[in-house]
Amino acid sequence: MRKIMLNGQWELAEAGNDRLCEVQVPGSVLSGLYGAGKIEDPFYRTNEDVTRELFRKDYEFSRTFVAAEDILKEEKIILVCEGLDTLADIYINGQKAGSADNMHRTWKLDVKEFLHSGENQIRIVFRSVFKYIEAYEYEDNKEIHYVPCGGMKGNQLIRKAHCMFGWDWGPQTIDAGIFRDIYLEAYSHPRIEDVKITQVHGDNAVDVCTTVAVSGDAVDKCQVRVTIQEDAESVCGHRTGANDRKTEAHVCKVGETVSANNNPAVLTSSIHNPKLWWPNGYGDQPLYKVQVELLDEYGTVLETITKRIGLRTLTISQEKDLWGKEFAFCVNGVKIFAMGGNYIPEDCIYSRITPEVQKYLLESCKRANFNCVRVWGGGYYPSDHFYDLCDEMGLIVWQDLMFACNVYDLTEEFEDNITKEITENVKRLRHHASLGLWCGNNEMESAWDHWPEVQSESKYLRADYIKMFEYVIPKAVRAADSETFFWQSSPSSGGCFDDPDDENRGDCHYWDVWHGQKPFTDYQKHYFRFCSEFGFQSFPCLKTVESFTEEKDRNIFSRVMENHQKNPAANGKILYYLSENFRYPENFRKLLYVSQILQGMAMKYGVDHWRRHRGRCMGTLYWQINDNWPVASWASIDYFGRWKALHYMAKKFYGPQAVSMCMDGDIMQVYLANESMDAQSYQVAFYVKNMECEILEKLTGTGTVGVQESAPILAVDVSGWEDKKYEIFLEAEVTLADGDVLCDVETLVPYKYLELDKPEITAEVEEQGDAFVIHLKSSCFSPFTAIGFTDADVTLEDNFFHMTDGEEMCVRLDKKDIRNGEILDAADLTQQMEILTLA
């Protein structure tokens, strides 16, 4: 097979008009115009409004390429477009070769008849999605009125990432273009049409069954060869073994099992003493390469496809128990407590979502002890590289299909389109070790069940929902992947509008803290089986705000700041929660800082509670991990990759072992959650301290917490400290057998009432080879101590931490974790360093 890449430099123009600029493909209208200086930064101030209006026009991308004479002699020449956004007409040398209408699909067109020897032209016209929506004709009784919060009317009529039309955290930037690879494939031989890999686990052996479909002429003369070996080196560069261990190559003559109608060849390989794949925190992530080769009658290799797999069983357990039915990921027979967050596209300009950006984000998840990420259904299906990284890092993927918070008109054309979309993506992703489940949609069963603005839509549209998500989509998923667990919606109790928000079955989304403005303690009233969405907003740090504002904009109620806050009344909600917990900050920068502490506290309350009730609850995925532009949002990592307080706190409350405290009447209970595969011996010390960090009371204990168990380890009556409650704080310190020390801090009153002293903090920096070590001392209790830097962005070993005694505290900064700037030496780090504390 011959391949001609068409990535690179293209010309961008308004359709039918003169050239606007060059655009680098993969690229888009926005990446081209902004890169050429034709528009201002779409994210700056209120430029979103101007940017959105650009897409009432049609645009075209064009370039020339050379087709050599020998290429034209091949029987097939296929144009492969892995990502066209969205309504596209493709022309080769002025002749229309085909059209596309779904950015979630790969489009393949036979273009041989349009090519000639020498220079050829390809031109792709992207038609305005606004014009399409405005011209859309509904059938009787099926007009859709519902619009998602922050979105635009009609966004569900087109198979384009819903959040490109805006969401309650993202802008209405729309965009259009070629956001993934585009190339020609030329060949004259049979092709591998599909490879499906399944596993059967036995006693110390795994049978890997590879099903290969072949298409083309003379397939009866071909053979399929399958070889499986350990993957010695992952894309991240981590070695999984000193030497590759290869299975015997298995060869099957295609003609015996495959005829012209593509009946598949099936080959089974047995792997003895298999290395099993485990989620992060439960074991290693060894991977195996499955190499599939198509050979002609002479043994010449015509085509090779390689897929990486992990040997594991992975499903959802829904066993009945005394509370109802559990909902737990079960890996290799072990029920795990899922800990992670919800992922959205990393950028509004999709060609900027690079492997490097994906790697940084997912590494940040792993560093914060995630074992699961949910790919939310209002965005897009990420690249293969995203899932490769999840495989390597042990991050189970809860994979939504791309339907979210909407009402759909299920025409015949729409049904055909989404069936092909689902089939393609399920086949593309089903082999990944990290794939945990397929989920039909986000919040739509719940919406039809009890959202008034959705329930007011016509019964015909409700019938479309039932057909679409109870029949069409499950059928398409199971036809392509019968192995992976399928879940109709999130939240759900199993479909059919059977009380989708039941707390005792399935998964739940919980928003009374935040949208309902209930206190953080309200989390402790709920014992969800799996909480797949819950969240709390904060502002990004000042450096991020400076990227989209002028100085005059830096008030949270300014027009620009409210433009970068897409959840109605959310800034007021932040201030409400701030008033319940903290004193009002003295300036804008410190307001941003306190908002992040609030966010981290809220998520910690929920996660600590649910981990304390492990077994009843088996998963927490907070909303959300990341942003797609600089904005106030629920994200724990902002658009520029800067960790907020929440992400640093998650590293602790998602730790394999985590300590927490909870009041029960006058008793402060100390808990230790152990999610590891080993029992944990511990020593626990409970302190009552004053603001000078002097110990007023100390209690101790020892014990062991079992494998994957959460248990109370100390109970302390604190009623005797009622008259001193404004002058003290409580600290639990747990020392594990390996020497690790875990701490938690609580107060008997909100922080706003504490008589905090302003600390004197000394900081000395030591350079140690590939790292800097910051040595800190505080003169008094210093809660939520945060270290920032004026120039460089860094990821510290710890941040937003409590300083609870006069002892030296050391914070490590690996030099590889310095981003978007530089730190020259210890003196430069000291010069750039800024320290904020609550006081």
C-alpha positions as a printed Julia matrix, in Angstrom:
839×3 Matrix{Float64}:
   0.0     0.0     0.0
   1.21    3.52   -0.85
   0.33    6.47    1.35
   0.39   10.17    0.43
   0.01   12.47    3.42
  -1.95   15.65    2.74
  -1.22   17.32    6.06
   0.78   20.51    5.97
   0.25   23.86    4.3
  -3.17   24.58    2.79
  -4.85   27.77    1.6
  -7.85   29.16    3.49
 -10.51   31.33    1.88
 -14.09   32.35    2.27
 -15.94   30.1    -0.14
 -15.84   31.59   -3.63
 -13.6    34.48   -2.57
  -9.91   35.32   -2.58
  -7.4    33.63   -0.33
  -7.41   34.71    3.33
  -4.24   33.06    4.57
  -2.27   29.87    4.87
  -3.41   27.27    7.36
  -1.44   24.37    8.73
  -3.42   21.1     8.58
  -4.47   19.57   10.92
  -6.0    22.98   11.42
  -9.16   25.02   11.35
 -10.57   28.36   10.35
  -9.72   29.76   13.77
  -6.21   28.32   13.94
  -5.5    29.67   10.44
  -6.93   33.15   10.93
  -5.42   33.6    14.38
  -2.04   32.22   13.3
  -1.98   34.67   10.37
  -2.95   37.63   12.55
  -6.3    38.04   10.76
  -8.26   37.87   14.02
  -7.48   38.63   17.64
  -7.21   35.9    20.25
 -10.72   34.36   20.37
 -10.35   33.91   24.13
  -9.37   37.52   24.93
 -11.94   39.66   26.7
 -15.25   39.32   24.78
 -13.78   38.33   21.4
 -15.95   35.23   21.56
 -18.85   37.35   20.25
 -16.98   38.4    17.1
 -15.5    34.95   16.58
 -18.9    33.26   16.68
 -20.24   35.42   13.86
 -17.44   34.31   11.51
 -19.23   31.01   11.07
 -22.26   32.39    9.32
 -20.01   32.13    6.26
 -18.75   29.14    4.27
 -15.01   28.47    4.09
 -12.79   26.41    1.87
  -9.43   24.72    2.35
  -7.33   23.9    -0.71
  -3.9    22.65   -1.7
  -2.11   20.88   -4.53
  -0.32   17.56   -4.39
   1.53   15.36   -6.83
   0.26   11.94   -7.92
   2.98    9.95   -9.68
   2.13    7.74  -12.64
   2.82    4.54  -10.71
   0.36    5.6    -8.01
  -2.39    5.92  -10.61
  -1.8     2.34  -11.71
  -3.09    1.05   -8.37
  -6.62   -0.36   -8.46
  -7.86    1.74   -5.51
  -6.96    5.25   -4.41
  -8.85    6.17   -1.25
  -8.97    9.62    0.33
  -9.06    9.14    4.12
 -10.26   12.08    6.22
  -9.97   11.25    9.92
 -11.54   14.5    11.11
 -13.7    16.87    9.06
 -15.58   19.5    11.07
 -18.34   19.24    9.96
 -20.46   19.92    6.84
 -17.93   19.35    4.08
 -17.99   18.96    0.31
 -14.78   17.47   -1.11
 -13.58   18.36   -4.62
 -10.68   16.81   -6.53
  -9.54   18.8    -9.56
 -12.85   20.67   -9.55
 -15.05   17.56   -9.45
 -17.1    16.7    -6.39
 -15.82   13.47   -4.88
 -18.12   13.29   -1.88
 -19.53   14.96    1.22
 -19.28   14.63    4.99
 -21.7    15.61    7.75
 -20.31   14.19   10.99
 -17.09   15.28   12.71
 -17.1    12.1    14.81
 -16.56    9.85   11.79
 -13.67    8.93    9.49
 -14.64    9.59    5.89
 -13.22    7.43    3.08
 -13.77    8.3    -0.58
 -12.62    6.46   -3.7
 -11.06    9.29   -5.7
  -9.08    7.44   -8.4
 -11.35    8.58  -11.21
 -10.73   12.24  -10.35
  -6.92   12.12  -10.32
  -4.38   12.59  -13.06
  -0.62   12.27  -13.29
   1.32   15.2   -11.91
  -0.14   18.08   -9.91
  -3.68   17.73   -8.55
  -5.84   20.0    -6.43
  -7.99   19.11   -3.45
 -10.53   21.61   -2.18
 -12.83   21.11    0.81
 -15.73   23.51    1.3
 -17.08   23.75    4.85
 -20.66   24.96    4.86
 -21.99   27.12    7.68
 -23.61   25.07   10.44
 -25.75   28.1    11.29
 -27.27   28.1     7.81
 -27.94   24.37    8.13
 -29.67   24.77   11.5
 -31.74   27.73   10.31
 -32.91   25.81    7.24
 -33.68   22.59    9.14
 -37.22   21.33    8.54
 -38.85   19.43   11.39
 -41.53   16.85   10.91
 -44.93   17.67   12.41
 -44.95   17.78   16.22
 -41.18   17.36   16.49
 -39.76   20.87   16.7
 -37.16   21.04   19.48
 -37.26   24.01   21.86
 -34.81   22.89   24.54
 -31.35   24.52   24.6
 -28.58   23.34   26.97
 -27.28   25.88   29.49
 -24.75   28.11   27.73
 -25.39   26.44   24.38
 -27.1    27.51   21.17
 -30.44   26.45   19.74
 -30.2    23.63   17.23
 -26.8    22.31   18.29
 -28.2    18.77   18.48
 -29.29   18.77   14.83
 -25.76   18.26   13.59
 -23.13   15.69   14.53
 -20.62   18.18   15.8
 -19.24   18.4    19.35
 -22.12   19.96   21.27
 -19.83   22.06   23.45
 -18.47   23.88   20.37
 -21.84   25.69   20.47
 -21.13   26.69   24.08
 -21.76   25.07   27.43
 -21.96   26.28   31.01
 -18.15   26.33   31.1
 -17.24   26.91   27.44
 -17.56   29.56   24.73
 -19.53   29.55   21.49
 -16.52   29.39   19.19
 -18.03   26.95   16.6
 -15.01   26.57   14.24
 -14.65   24.43   11.11
 -11.81   22.61    9.41
  -9.6    19.54    9.1
  -8.75   18.74   12.69
  -7.13   15.33   12.16
  -4.94   13.65    9.56
  -5.92   13.57    5.9
  -4.18   11.31    3.34
  -4.47    9.09    0.28
  -4.08    5.31    0.32
  -3.32    3.56   -2.98
  -3.34   -0.23   -3.32
  -4.23   -3.15   -5.59
  -4.48   -6.0    -3.12
  -6.96   -7.28   -0.53
  -7.14   -5.27    2.69
  -7.67   -6.01    6.35
 -11.13   -4.61    6.92
 -11.45   -5.21   10.67
  -9.59   -6.73   13.6
 -11.48   -7.76   16.72
  -9.65   -9.11   19.77
 -11.34  -10.94   22.64
  -9.95  -12.77   25.66
 -10.86  -15.91   27.58
  -9.18  -16.12   30.99
  -8.42  -19.48   32.53
  -6.08  -20.9    35.16
  -2.79  -19.08   34.64
  -3.46  -18.72   30.92
  -5.32  -16.38   28.6
  -6.63  -17.35   25.17
  -6.49  -14.32   22.88
  -8.92  -14.69   20.01
  -8.22  -12.48   16.98
 -10.97  -12.19   14.4
  -9.82  -10.7    11.1
 -12.13   -9.6     8.29
 -10.53   -9.23    4.85
 -11.97   -7.5     1.81
 -11.05   -7.37   -1.86
 -10.51   -9.74   -4.75
  -8.7   -13.08   -4.55
  -8.9   -13.27   -0.76
  -8.99  -17.08   -1.04
  -5.29  -16.98   -1.96
  -4.33  -14.94    1.11
  -3.28  -15.87    4.62
  -3.58  -14.1     7.95
  -0.72  -14.3    10.46
  -1.12  -13.2    14.08
   1.83  -12.73   16.45
   1.52  -11.6    20.06
   4.4   -10.34   22.15
   4.96   -8.28   25.25
   5.31   -4.59   24.51
   8.82   -3.84   25.68
   8.43   -0.07   25.55
   5.33    2.06   25.71
   4.76    5.37   23.97
   5.69    7.04   27.25
   9.06    5.31   27.22
   8.44    3.04   30.21
   9.81   -0.46   29.82
   7.52   -3.29   30.83
  10.09   -6.06   30.57
  13.72   -6.63   29.76
  12.92   -8.81   26.77
   9.95   -9.28   24.51
   8.17  -12.57   25.08
   6.64  -13.66   21.81
   3.91  -16.2    21.26
   4.12  -18.62   18.41
   2.92  -17.02   15.17
  -0.46  -18.39   14.14
  -1.32  -18.56   10.45
  -4.72  -19.12    8.93
  -5.41  -19.51    5.21
  -8.05  -16.91    4.44
  -9.72  -18.94    1.73
 -10.71  -21.56    4.28
 -12.67  -19.16    6.43
 -13.09  -15.98    4.44
 -15.04  -15.68    1.24
 -15.82  -12.69   -0.94
 -18.54  -11.59    1.49
 -15.94  -11.0     4.24
 -16.56  -13.89    6.59
 -13.77  -13.49    9.15
 -10.69  -15.55    9.87
 -10.4   -16.53   13.54
  -7.08  -17.3    15.21
  -6.56  -18.15   18.89
  -3.28  -17.72   20.75
  -2.68  -19.0    24.29
  -0.55  -16.93   26.63
   0.69  -18.84   29.66
   1.77  -17.11   32.87
   0.15  -13.9    31.63
   1.03  -10.52   33.07
  -2.28   -8.97   33.98
  -3.18   -5.31   33.47
  -4.38   -3.4    36.54
  -5.74    0.1    37.16
  -3.43    2.69   38.72
  -2.82    1.84   42.36
  -3.7    -1.86   42.08
  -0.75   -3.23   40.14
   1.23   -2.77   36.95
   0.06   -2.02   33.4
   1.9    -4.54   31.18
   0.76   -4.4    27.56
   0.99   -6.84   24.67
   1.29   -6.16   20.94
  -1.01   -8.09   18.65
   0.44   -7.96   15.15
  -1.91   -8.97   12.34
  -0.39   -9.52    8.9
  -2.16  -10.19    5.61
   0.01  -12.3     3.26
  -0.45  -13.14   -0.38
  -0.07  -16.64   -1.82
   3.72  -16.21   -1.99
   4.07  -15.15    1.65
   4.6   -11.47    0.88
   3.15   -9.18    3.56
   0.45   -7.0     2.01
  -0.65   -5.15    5.13
   0.16   -5.07    8.83
  -2.03   -3.8    11.65
  -0.75   -3.69   15.23
  -2.91   -3.2    18.29
  -1.88   -3.05   21.93
  -3.93   -4.86   24.51
  -3.83   -5.53   28.22
  -4.74   -8.94   29.56
  -7.56   -8.35   32.02
 -11.22   -8.89   32.71
 -13.16   -5.67   33.26
 -16.87   -5.18   33.81
 -19.4    -3.57   36.14
 -20.64   -5.62   39.07
 -24.28   -5.05   39.99
 -24.67   -7.62   42.72
 -27.58   -7.22   45.11
 -26.73   -6.27   48.68
 -28.46   -4.95   51.77
 -28.72   -1.42   50.3
 -29.9    -2.36   46.8
 -27.55   -3.13   43.9
 -23.91   -2.18   43.81
 -22.28   -0.44   40.85
 -18.58   -1.21   40.85
 -15.82   -1.66   38.32
 -14.54   -5.21   38.69
 -11.05   -5.82   37.29
  -9.59   -9.33   37.27
 -12.23  -10.28   39.81
 -11.36   -7.4    42.16
 -13.94   -4.7    42.88
 -12.25   -1.34   42.9
 -13.26    2.05   44.23
 -13.14    4.33   41.18
 -11.46    7.67   41.83
 -11.18   10.33   39.16
 -12.94   13.03   37.22
 -14.77   14.02   34.07
 -12.79   14.93   30.94
 -13.83   17.5    28.33
 -11.91   18.49   25.14
  -8.73   20.33   26.14
  -9.26   23.2    23.7
 -11.96   24.88   21.63
  -9.59   24.68   18.66
  -9.32   20.93   18.24
  -6.14   20.86   16.16
  -4.37   22.26   19.25
  -5.2    19.09   21.2
  -1.82   17.46   20.64
  -0.32   14.24   22.05
   1.82   16.41   24.32
  -1.24   18.2    25.73
  -3.02   14.88   26.28
   0.01   13.35   27.94
   0.42   16.24   30.37
  -3.24   16.16   31.38
  -3.4    12.39   31.89
  -0.08   12.34   33.72
  -1.55   14.99   36.01
  -4.48   12.66   36.63
  -2.2     9.77   37.47
  -0.09   11.96   39.76
  -3.25   12.86   41.65
  -3.92    9.12   42.15
  -6.77    8.85   39.66
  -7.66    5.37   38.48
 -10.55    6.45   36.23
 -11.56    9.21   33.81
 -14.95    9.76   32.26
 -14.96   10.99   28.66
 -18.06   13.18   28.77
 -20.64   12.94   25.99
 -20.89   16.57   24.93
 -17.42   16.74   23.4
 -15.69   14.38   20.97
 -14.08   10.96   20.81
 -10.4    11.53   21.65
  -7.54   10.27   19.5
  -6.04    6.79   19.69
  -3.1     8.33   21.54
  -5.38    9.4    24.4
  -6.44    5.8    25.0
  -2.88    4.51   24.57
  -1.91    6.81   27.43
  -4.82    5.62   29.57
  -3.72    2.03   28.91
  -0.2     2.83   30.07
  -1.2     4.88   33.09
  -3.87    2.54   34.4
  -6.75    4.96   33.94
 -10.05    3.17   33.37
 -12.11    5.04   30.77
 -15.82    5.55   31.32
 -16.67    6.29   27.69
 -19.79    8.27   26.95
 -21.09    8.24   23.41
 -21.35   11.77   22.07
 -24.85   12.69   23.2
 -25.43   15.05   26.12
 -28.16   17.16   27.71
 -30.22   17.35   24.55
 -33.39   16.35   22.71
 -32.88   14.63   19.35
 -34.97   14.3    16.21
 -34.41   10.7    15.14
 -34.91   10.84   11.38
 -33.87    7.92    9.18
 -30.83    9.88    8.02
 -29.84   10.75   11.6
 -30.22    7.13   12.71
 -28.04    5.92    9.85
 -25.43    8.57   10.59
 -25.14    7.89   14.33
 -25.15    4.11   13.8
 -22.12    4.43   11.52
 -20.48    6.89   13.95
 -20.91    4.52   16.89
 -19.82    1.45   14.93
 -16.63    3.16   13.73
 -15.64    4.48   17.14
 -16.5     1.34   19.06
 -14.42   -0.72   16.62
 -11.58    1.79   16.91
 -11.47    1.74   20.71
 -12.8    -1.63   21.86
  -9.37   -3.33   22.17
  -7.99   -0.9    24.74
  -7.18   -2.28   28.17
  -8.43    0.94   29.75
 -11.93    0.8    28.24
 -14.26    0.3    31.19
 -17.75    0.84   29.83
 -19.8     2.4    27.06
 -22.45    4.88   28.18
 -25.25    5.99   25.86
 -25.52    9.63   26.88
 -25.12   12.25   29.58
 -28.17   13.13   31.72
 -30.84   12.56   29.08
 -32.79    9.77   30.75
 -32.85   11.89   33.88
 -33.93   14.92   31.83
 -36.87   13.14   30.2
 -37.79   11.78   33.61
 -38.04   15.06   35.52
 -36.53   18.16   33.89
 -39.57   20.4    33.22
 -38.02   22.09   30.15
 -37.4    18.67   28.56
 -40.66   17.08   29.68
 -42.52   19.87   27.9
 -41.17   18.64   24.55
 -43.5    16.53   22.38
 -44.3    12.87   23.02
 -42.92   12.12   19.56
 -39.49   13.34   20.62
 -39.78   11.32   23.82
 -40.52    8.27   21.66
 -37.4     9.1    19.64
 -35.37    9.06   22.85
 -36.67    5.61   23.76
 -35.96    4.21   20.31
 -32.56    5.85   20.09
 -31.13    4.94   23.49
 -33.04    1.78   24.35
 -32.77    0.12   20.93
 -30.74    1.75   18.12
 -27.61    2.68   20.08
 -27.38   -0.41   22.34
 -27.82   -2.61   19.26
 -25.03   -0.79   17.39
 -22.66   -0.97   20.37
 -23.25   -4.65   21.05
 -22.89   -5.56   17.38
 -19.41   -4.04   17.4
 -18.39   -4.9    20.97
 -20.23   -7.61   22.85
 -17.56   -7.76   25.57
 -17.7    -4.3    27.16
 -20.39   -3.3    29.65
 -23.05   -0.96   28.22
 -24.96    1.6    30.32
 -27.91    3.47   28.79
 -27.35    6.88   30.35
 -25.63    8.68   33.17
 -27.19    8.92   35.68
 -29.28    5.8    35.39
 -30.56    2.79   37.27
 -30.48    0.67   34.16
 -32.75    2.42   31.64
 -36.47    2.49   30.83
 -36.97    5.59   33.01
 -36.87    3.32   36.05
 -36.1     6.02   38.64
 -32.79    7.04   36.99
 -31.69    9.02   40.07
 -32.21    6.18   42.56
 -29.42    6.44   45.13
 -29.46    2.69   45.77
 -28.76    1.48   42.19
 -26.64    2.57   39.27
 -24.82    5.89   39.13
 -25.9     9.34   40.3
 -25.12   12.97   39.55
 -25.35   15.15   42.64
 -25.6    18.94   42.37
 -27.42   20.15   45.51
 -24.04   21.35   46.72
 -23.4    24.11   44.19
 -26.62   24.48   42.14
 -28.78   23.97   45.23
 -26.43   26.03   47.44
 -26.56   23.44   50.19
 -23.61   23.28   52.61
 -20.69   20.95   52.03
 -21.92   18.78   54.89
 -24.94   17.81   52.79
 -22.75   15.28   50.98
 -22.8    13.25   54.17
 -26.55   12.66   53.85
 -26.15   10.66   50.64
 -24.74    7.18   50.05
 -24.68    6.9    46.27
 -23.57    3.59   44.79
 -21.4     5.51   42.32
 -21.29    9.3    42.03
 -20.24   10.01   38.45
 -20.76   13.79   38.62
 -20.57   16.33   41.43
 -18.7    19.58   41.42
 -17.97   23.04   42.71
 -16.63   26.05   40.84
 -13.61   28.26   41.37
 -11.76   30.97   39.54
  -8.43   30.28   37.88
  -5.28   31.91   39.26
  -4.35   35.52   38.51
  -1.9    34.62   35.72
  -4.7    32.86   33.88
  -7.12   35.76   34.42
  -4.47   38.17   33.13
  -4.36   36.2    29.86
  -7.89   37.35   28.91
  -8.4    40.62   30.8
  -7.2    44.18   31.01
  -6.6    45.53   34.49
  -9.95   47.35   34.47
 -11.72   44.01   33.92
 -10.42   42.4    37.1
 -13.6    42.43   39.11
 -15.62   39.22   39.14
 -18.76   41.1    38.11
 -17.19   42.97   35.19
 -18.51   42.28   31.69
 -15.33   40.43   30.72
 -15.17   38.28   33.86
 -18.83   37.38   33.49
 -18.22   36.51   29.83
 -15.65   34.03   31.12
 -18.21   32.57   33.53
 -20.82   30.59   31.61
 -22.88   29.29   34.54
 -25.63   31.83   35.35
 -25.27   33.47   38.8
 -22.22   31.32   39.53
 -19.99   34.16   40.7
 -22.65   34.99   43.26
 -22.72   31.35   44.36
 -18.97   31.45   44.96
 -19.39   34.54   47.1
 -22.27   32.91   49.0
 -20.17   29.89   49.89
 -17.23   32.15   50.68
 -19.4    34.08   53.15
 -20.33   30.81   54.86
 -16.73   29.71   55.32
 -14.22   32.56   55.09
 -13.78   36.26   55.64
 -13.92   38.44   52.56
 -10.5    38.65   50.86
  -8.8    42.02   50.71
  -8.09   42.05   46.97
  -8.9    40.38   43.64
  -5.9    38.03   43.63
  -6.74   36.71   47.07
 -10.38   36.26   46.13
  -9.27   33.95   43.32
  -7.11   32.01   45.8
  -9.9    31.58   48.36
 -12.33   30.44   45.67
  -9.95   27.57   44.87
  -9.76   26.56   48.53
 -13.56   26.47   48.66
 -13.63   24.2    45.62
 -11.08   21.82   47.1
 -12.89   21.71   50.44
 -16.21   20.91   48.75
 -14.82   17.98   46.76
 -12.9    16.69   49.78
 -16.08   16.62   51.86
 -17.82   14.46   49.3
 -14.95   12.1    48.47
 -13.96   11.58   52.11
 -17.54   10.67   52.99
 -17.97    8.21   50.13
 -14.6     6.59   50.75
 -15.55    6.16   54.4
 -18.51    4.13   53.12
 -16.58    1.97   50.68
 -18.65   -1.03   49.71
 -21.85    0.94   49.67
 -20.34    3.6    47.4
 -17.8     2.37   44.85
 -16.82    5.4    42.83
 -16.47    9.17   42.67
 -15.76   11.11   39.49
 -15.81   14.82   40.17
 -16.83   17.4    37.61
 -14.45   18.33   35.96
 -10.77   17.73   35.29
  -9.91   20.38   32.69
 -10.98   23.5    30.77
 -11.21   24.2    27.03
 -10.43   27.95   27.43
  -9.45   30.26   30.31
 -12.58   30.47   32.47
 -14.13   30.24   35.91
 -15.32   26.65   36.1
 -15.48   23.36   37.94
 -12.07   22.27   36.57
  -9.22   21.2    38.85
  -6.64   22.02   36.14
  -7.1    25.25   34.22
  -6.74   25.85   30.48
  -2.99   26.48   30.73
  -2.4    23.27   32.7
  -2.06   25.03   36.05
  -3.15   22.85   38.93
  -5.77   24.49   41.11
  -6.01   23.79   44.83
  -8.48   20.97   44.11
  -5.99   18.96   42.07
  -3.38   19.16   44.83
  -6.0    18.17   47.39
  -7.19   15.3    45.16
  -3.69   13.86   45.26
  -4.3    13.33   48.99
  -8.0    12.46   49.18
  -7.58   10.04   46.24
  -4.45    8.51   47.75
  -4.24    4.71   48.07
  -4.49    5.45   51.77
  -6.3     8.56   52.95
  -7.11    9.88   56.4
 -10.22   11.91   57.13
 -12.2    13.18   60.1
 -15.94   13.41   60.63
 -18.02   14.78   63.5
 -20.66   12.5    64.99
 -22.37   14.51   67.71
 -19.6    15.44   70.15
 -17.31   12.71   68.82
 -14.66   13.37   66.19
 -14.11   10.14   64.31
 -10.81    9.54   62.52
 -10.99    7.21   59.5
  -8.39    5.49   57.4
  -9.37    4.45   53.88
  -7.13    1.75   52.4
  -7.7     1.04   48.71
  -4.49   -0.93   48.26
  -4.12   -4.69   47.83
  -2.28   -4.97   51.17
  -3.47   -4.56   54.73
  -2.09   -1.41   56.37
  -0.75   -1.25   59.91
  -0.82    2.23   61.38
  -0.1     4.46   64.32
  -2.53    7.33   64.76
  -2.08   10.5    66.79
  -4.88   13.01   67.35
  -3.95   16.53   68.41
  -5.8    19.55   69.69
  -3.59   22.57   69.01
  -3.84   26.32   69.5
  -3.01   28.92   66.88
   0.64   28.87   67.95
   0.66   25.14   67.14
   1.11   24.19   70.79
  -0.31   20.77   71.66
  -3.18   21.05   74.14
  -4.31   17.43   73.96
  -2.97   14.27   72.37
  -4.49   10.81   71.95
  -2.89    7.87   70.16
  -3.77    4.44   68.86
  -2.52    1.6    66.7
  -4.12   -1.02   64.53
  -4.52   -2.47   61.07
  -6.96   -1.66   58.27
  -7.67   -4.54   55.93
  -7.29   -4.85   52.17
  -9.62   -2.45   50.35
 -11.26   -1.41   53.57
 -12.23    1.88   55.17
 -12.56    1.96   58.93
 -12.76    4.31   61.92
  -9.46    4.13   63.78
  -9.94    6.63   66.63
 -12.88    8.35   68.32
 -12.34   11.5    70.36
 -14.85   13.39   72.49
 -14.17   17.05   71.7
 -17.08   18.54   73.67
 -14.65   19.8    76.32
 -13.18   22.24   73.82
 -16.43   24.1    73.15
 -15.31   27.25   74.98
 -12.02   27.32   73.06
 -13.41   26.47   69.63
 -12.34   29.78   68.04
  -8.75   29.34   69.21
  -7.97   25.72   68.29
  -7.73   23.3    65.4
  -7.71   19.5    65.29
  -5.12   17.39   63.52
  -5.05   13.65   62.82
  -1.67   12.18   61.91
  -1.46    8.6    60.68
   1.91    6.9    60.25
   1.87    3.77   58.09
   4.22    0.82   58.42
   6.33    2.02   55.49
   6.87    5.38   57.18
   4.42    7.41   55.1
   2.65   10.06   57.16
  -0.9    11.14   56.32
  -2.55   14.16   57.92
  -5.95   15.77   58.07
  -7.02   19.02   59.71
 -10.47   20.03   60.93
 -11.89   22.93   62.91
 -14.9    23.15   65.22
 -16.08   26.38   63.59
 -15.83   27.8    60.07
 -12.43   29.24   59.27
 -13.92   32.72   59.19
 -14.38   32.57   62.96
 -10.9    31.29   63.83
  -8.6    33.75   65.54
  -5.81   33.15   63.05
  -2.48   34.87   63.53
  -0.7    36.2    60.47
   2.24   33.85   60.08
   5.84   34.73   59.54
   7.03   32.2    57.0
  10.68   31.67   56.17
  11.6    29.97   52.93
  15.01   28.75   51.88
  15.67   27.07   48.55
  18.21   24.35   47.97
  19.17   23.03   44.54
  19.63   19.26   44.51
  20.65   18.05   41.06
  17.44   17.61   39.09
  15.25   19.27   41.71
  14.79   22.23   43.98
  13.77   21.75   47.61
  11.92   24.55   49.36
  12.44   24.54   53.14
   9.59   26.28   54.95
   8.92   27.26   58.54
   5.9    29.07   59.94
   5.56   30.98   63.18
   1.98   29.72   63.72
  -0.85   27.67   62.25
  -0.87   28.43   58.53
  -3.78   26.74   56.75
  -3.92   26.4    52.96
  -0.38   27.62   52.36
   0.05   28.14   48.62
   3.29   28.62   46.7
   3.2    30.37   43.34
   5.72   31.85   40.92
   5.58   35.13   39.03
   7.08   33.75   35.8
   7.27   29.99   35.49
   4.42   27.54   35.88
   5.34   24.59   38.05
   3.79   21.47   39.51
   4.99   21.06   43.06
   5.13   17.86   45.08
   2.55   19.46   47.39
   0.71   22.76   47.56
  -2.24   24.37   49.34
  -1.14   22.49   52.45
  -1.52   23.13   56.19
   1.49   24.1    58.28
   0.57   22.84   61.73
   3.77   23.06   63.78
   7.04   24.93   63.95
   8.99   22.13   62.33
  10.62   22.56   58.94
   8.51   21.46   56.01
  10.11   20.53   52.69
   8.41   20.88   49.32
  10.12   19.37   46.29
  10.04   20.78   42.78
  11.46   18.52   40.09
  13.01   20.56   37.29
  11.04   18.54   34.72
   7.89   20.02   36.28
   8.79   23.59   35.32
   6.59   24.71   32.41
   5.81   27.89   30.48
   8.84   29.77   31.74
  12.1    28.97   33.41
  13.8    28.98   36.79
  17.51   29.5    36.44
  18.73   28.54   39.9
  17.82   28.64   43.59
  18.21   32.41   43.75
  15.9    32.88   40.76
  13.32   30.54   42.29
  13.45   32.5    45.54
  13.0    35.75   43.63
   9.95   34.43   41.73
   8.31   32.69   44.68
   5.11   34.06   46.21
   3.5    32.53   49.29
  -0.14   33.0    50.24
  -1.84   31.73   53.4
  -5.42   31.98   54.59
  -4.54   34.55   57.23
